[in-house]
Amino acid sequence: LRAGYINDRSPQNPEYTDYMLPSSDRQLVSAGLGLAFGDLALDFSAMRLWAADRSFNNAVAGTGPTEITNAGAWIGGFNVSYKF
């Protein structure tokens, strides 16, 4: 069994945020399970990401104020490996 937690703080200066990378502070929680059957191994994982609400004004692009709310994602993984 595996589990994890990440508190990912945004590295961006709020004065220079734009649409190319509208990063915000994020919280991530993960869980996984690995199973071995002789030389065969199966690994499963799931992670939930929650991003903090963020607002910014891209004056350079002339688009005005923007708000990003309720951002998040589910991320899953599956791996099969075999030892020769």
C-alpha positions as semicolon CSV with decimal commas, in nm:
position;residue;x (nm);y (nm);z (nm)
1;L;0,000;0,000;0,000
2;R;0,111;0,355;-0,071
3;A;-0,019;0,697;0,029
4;G;0,096;1,053;-0,015
5;Y;0,020;1,419;0,041
6;I;0,159;1,727;-0,136
7;N;0,116;2,092;-0,043
8;D;0,231;2,258;-0,367
9;R;0,273;2,634;-0,327
10;S;0,263;2,840;-0,646
11;P;0,605;2,977;-0,747
12;Q;0,453;3,258;-0,954
13;N;0,472;3,623;-0,859
14;P;0,103;3,734;-0,847
15;E;0,192;4,055;-1,033
16;Y;0,305;3,860;-1,341
17;T;0,051;3,577;-1,366
18;D;-0,091;3,517;-1,713
19;Y;-0,295;3,264;-1,912
20;M;0,005;3,058;-2,019
21;L;0,048;2,919;-1,667
22;P;-0,240;3,016;-1,436
23;S;-0,090;2,820;-1,147
24;S;-0,223;2,849;-0,796
25;D;-0,158;2,676;-0,464
26;R;-0,258;2,310;-0,483
27;Q;-0,330;2,025;-0,244
28;L;-0,284;1,666;-0,365
29;V;-0,372;1,337;-0,195
30;S;-0,270;1,003;-0,344
31;A;-0,316;0,632;-0,277
32;G;-0,185;0,322;-0,448
33;L;-0,164;-0,052;-0,433
34;G;0,103;-0,287;-0,566
35;L;0,046;-0,658;-0,620
36;A;0,315;-0,914;-0,705
37;F;0,253;-1,253;-0,864
38;G;0,594;-1,415;-0,896
39;D;0,776;-1,223;-1,171
40;L;0,464;-1,023;-1,264
41;A;0,374;-0,703;-1,076
42;L;0,066;-0,480;-1,103
43;D;0,054;-0,127;-0,961
44;F;-0,255;0,092;-0,932
45;S;-0,268;0,455;-0,820
46;A;-0,515;0,741;-0,780
47;M;-0,460;1,105;-0,692
48;R;-0,699;1,394;-0,625
49;L;-0,583;1,750;-0,694
50;W;-0,753;2,061;-0,554
51;A;-0,638;2,403;-0,677
52;A;-0,704;2,723;-0,482
53;D;-0,924;2,987;-0,642
54;R;-0,727;3,255;-0,820
55;S;-0,796;3,585;-0,991
56;F;-0,565;3,793;-1,205
57;N;-0,567;4,076;-1,456
58;N;-0,369;4,030;-1,776
59;A;-0,322;4,393;-1,876
60;V;-0,066;4,306;-2,143
61;A;-0,310;4,089;-2,338
62;G;-0,589;4,339;-2,278
63;T;-0,827;4,068;-2,163
64;G;-0,916;4,218;-1,828
65;P;-0,974;4,038;-1,500
66;T;-1,004;3,658;-1,490
67;E;-1,113;3,422;-1,214
68;I;-1,031;3,054;-1,188
69;T;-1,256;2,872;-0,941
70;N;-1,333;2,513;-0,845
71;A;-1,029;2,377;-1,031
72;G;-0,929;2,019;-0,966
73;A;-0,858;1,685;-1,124
74;W;-0,859;1,311;-1,069
75;I;-0,541;1,141;-1,190
76;G;-0,508;0,764;-1,218
77;G;-0,230;0,527;-1,304
78;F;-0,178;0,161;-1,386
79;N;0,150;-0,020;-1,443
80;V;0,238;-0,378;-1,541
81;S;0,592;-0,505;-1,505
82;Y;0,759;-0,839;-1,556
83;K;1,106;-0,954;-1,441
84;F;1,301;-1,151;-1,700
